[in-house]
Amino acid sequence: MASKISILCPTRGRPESVKRLLESIESTAARIPEVILYIDDDDETMRDFACRDFVYRGQVKKVVGPRITLSECWNECAKIAAGDILMHGGDDIIFQSQHWDVQVRKAFRACDDRILFVHGDDGHWGDQFGTHGFIHRRWMETVGYFVPPYFSSDFNDTWLNEVANALGRRLFLPFLTEHMHPLWNKGVWDQTHKDRLARHAKDGVKELYQRLKPERDQDVKKLRAAIAGASAANTKAEPELV
């Protein structure tokens, strides 16, 4: 049976963007994935929108809770995810390539230990960096979280890329998950973006990321051990040649 994909997606104040995201998934995925939205409990518009009957064949789950760090929003979504493959999703992306999900599942099937960070092109970074990538549940269980729970803005994708690069386990695939970001003149600087930039400055997120390098090193160490353990198990399982 093919692995199920769960798209984890914090959102705030963007009902039309969420609708656009869901419609793009429906029009491109070969097998419709699960989508899990984290919605702030003071965001009346988004909570009401999430309760509508979406034009979408897959299952949409919601987690409604207090305003917490952006990192924790993804982790709360991960707690109820049914999929083996988990996406670091966002409400401002559009899936543009047909059957992108087939490519993702095939990549994880080809990796025996499933310790892999897979991403497509976001329309800006290409194969250089994965802003909205996928990991397997085994990665999350090995390090103890989907993303580190510290960041009120940004750097969750940077963490995943840095760890994957250290492992030699970042894999680019040729599909487009277009990031409709105002930096690339594809979106507007809405209140959600303005709030994020204010948190970024107030919380010193860049400096925090730099201070947490020892924890990233621990993630690399844990994942390397998981890779080595899986390799040893596979070797032991092979029949002896006589």
C-alpha positions in Angstrom: 0.0 0.0 0.0 1.3 3.5 -0.9 2.5 5.7 1.9 0.1 8.4 3.0 1.1 12.0 2.9 0.1 14.6 5.5 0.5 18.2 4.7 1.0 20.2 7.9 -0.1 23.9 7.5 -0.3 26.7 10.1 -2.5 29.5 8.8 -3.8 32.8 10.0 -6.2 35.3 8.4 -5.9 33.8 4.9 -9.1 31.9 4.0 -8.7 32.5 0.3 -5.1 31.3 0.3 -6.1 28.1 2.1 -8.9 27.6 -0.5 -6.3 28.1 -3.3 -3.9 25.7 -1.6 -6.6 23.0 -1.3 -7.8 23.4 -4.8 -4.2 23.2 -6.2 -3.7 19.9 -4.3 -6.9 18.5 -5.6 -6.1 19.4 -9.2 -2.5 18.0 -9.1 -2.2 15.1 -6.7 -2.6 11.5 -8.0 -3.7 10.5 -4.5 -5.2 13.2 -2.4 -3.3 13.7 0.8 -4.4 14.6 4.3 -4.2 18.3 5.2 -3.9 19.5 8.8 -4.4 23.2 9.6 -3.3 24.9 12.7 -5.7 27.8 13.4 -5.4 30.4 16.2 -8.3 30.4 18.5 -8.7 34.2 18.1 -8.9 33.9 14.3 -12.6 33.9 13.8 -12.5 34.1 10.0 -10.1 31.2 9.6 -11.9 29.0 12.1 -15.2 29.5 10.4 -13.7 29.0 7.0 -12.1 25.7 8.2 -15.6 24.4 9.1 -16.9 24.9 5.6 -17.4 22.0 3.2 -14.3 22.5 1.1 -14.3 21.7 -2.6 -11.7 19.0 -1.8 -11.8 15.2 -2.0 -9.3 14.6 0.8 -9.6 14.8 4.5 -9.0 18.2 6.1 -8.3 18.2 9.9 -7.9 21.3 12.1 -6.2 22.0 15.3 -7.6 25.2 17.0 -5.4 26.5 19.8 -3.7 29.5 21.2 -1.1 31.6 19.4 2.1 29.7 19.9 5.4 29.8 18.1 5.2 29.0 14.4 7.4 25.9 15.0 5.0 24.6 17.6 2.1 25.0 15.2 3.7 22.5 12.8 4.4 20.1 15.8 0.8 20.3 16.9 -0.3 19.3 13.4 2.1 16.5 13.4 0.6 15.0 16.6 -2.6 14.1 14.8 -1.1 13.3 11.4 -2.0 9.9 10.0 0.6 10.0 7.2 4.0 8.4 7.1 5.3 11.3 5.0 4.9 14.7 6.5 5.1 18.0 4.6 6.4 21.3 6.0 3.5 23.1 4.4 2.3 26.7 4.2 -0.9 28.5 3.3 0.9 30.6 0.6 2.0 27.9 -1.7 0.4 26.5 -4.9 1.0 23.0 -6.2 1.7 23.4 -9.9 3.0 20.0 -11.1 0.9 17.0 -11.9 1.4 13.9 -9.7 4.1 15.5 -7.5 3.0 13.1 -4.8 4.0 10.1 -6.9 7.5 11.5 -7.1 7.6 12.0 -3.3 6.4 8.6 -2.4 8.7 6.9 -4.9 11.7 8.8 -3.4 11.0 7.5 0.1 10.4 4.0 -1.1 13.8 4.0 -2.7 15.5 4.9 0.6 15.5 1.8 2.8 15.8 3.7 6.1 13.4 6.5 5.0 15.8 9.2 6.6 15.5 11.7 3.8 14.5 15.3 3.2 12.7 15.7 -0.1 11.7 18.9 -1.8 10.6 20.5 -5.1 11.2 23.9 -6.6 9.4 26.8 -4.8 9.8 29.0 -7.8 12.8 30.8 -6.4 15.4 28.6 -4.8 15.2 25.7 -7.2 17.4 22.8 -6.2 19.5 25.0 -3.8 17.1 25.0 -0.8 13.8 23.3 0.2 11.3 25.8 1.7 8.4 23.3 1.8 9.9 19.8 2.0 8.9 16.4 3.2 10.3 14.1 5.9 9.3 10.6 6.9 7.8 9.8 10.3 11.0 7.9 11.1 13.0 11.2 10.9 10.5 12.9 13.3 10.5 9.9 15.8 14.3 9.8 15.7 14.9 13.5 16.6 11.8 13.8 18.8 9.9 16.5 16.9 8.8 17.5 13.4 10.6 20.8 13.6 12.4 22.3 16.7 9.9 24.1 18.8 11.7 27.4 19.2 11.1 29.7 16.3 8.4 32.3 16.2 9.2 33.0 12.6 11.3 31.5 9.8 14.3 29.1 10.2 12.3 25.8 10.5 13.1 25.1 6.8 16.7 26.2 7.3 17.1 23.7 10.2 15.8 20.9 8.0 18.0 21.8 5.1 21.1 22.1 7.3 20.6 18.8 9.0 19.8 17.1 5.7 22.9 18.6 4.0 25.1 17.3 6.9 23.7 13.8 6.3 23.9 14.0 2.5 20.2 13.3 2.5 18.6 16.3 0.8 16.9 15.3 -2.4 15.5 17.8 -5.0 12.7 16.6 -7.2 11.5 18.3 -10.4 8.1 19.5 -9.3 6.8 23.0 -8.5 5.4 24.0 -5.1 5.2 27.7 -5.9 5.7 30.0 -2.9 3.6 33.1 -3.4 5.8 35.3 -1.3 5.8 39.1 -1.5 9.6 39.0 -1.6 9.3 37.5 -5.1 6.4 39.9 -6.0 3.9 37.0 -5.9 1.9 38.1 -2.8 1.1 41.1 -0.6 2.6 42.1 2.7 -0.6 41.3 4.7 -1.0 41.5 8.4 0.2 37.9 8.9 3.5 38.8 7.2 3.7 42.0 9.2 3.1 40.1 12.5 5.8 37.6 11.5 8.4 40.3 10.8 7.7 42.0 14.1 8.1 38.7 16.0 11.3 38.0 14.1 12.9 41.3 15.2 11.5 41.1 18.8 12.6 37.5 19.4 16.0 37.6 17.8 15.3 34.5 15.8 18.5 34.6 13.7 20.6 34.8 16.8 18.6 32.0 18.5 19.1 29.8 15.4 22.9 30.3 15.6 22.9 29.5 19.4 21.1 26.2 18.8 23.8 24.7 16.5 24.7 22.1 19.2 21.1 20.8 19.0 21.2 20.6 15.2 24.4 18.6 15.6 22.6 16.3 18.0 19.8 15.8 15.4 22.5 14.9 12.8 24.1 12.4 15.3 20.7 10.8 16.1 19.8 10.4 12.4 23.2 9.0 11.5 22.8 6.4 14.2 19.3 5.5 12.8 20.8 5.2 9.3 23.6 3.0 10.5 21.2 0.9 12.5 18.9 0.3 9.6 21.9 -0.6 7.4 23.2 -3.1 9.9 19.7 -4.6 10.2 19.4 -5.0 6.4 22.9 -6.6 6.2 22.1 -9.0 9.0 18.8 -10.0 7.2 20.6 -10.9 4.0 21.1 -14.6 3.5 24.6 -16.0 3.8 26.3 -17.0 0.5 27.4 -20.7 0.4 
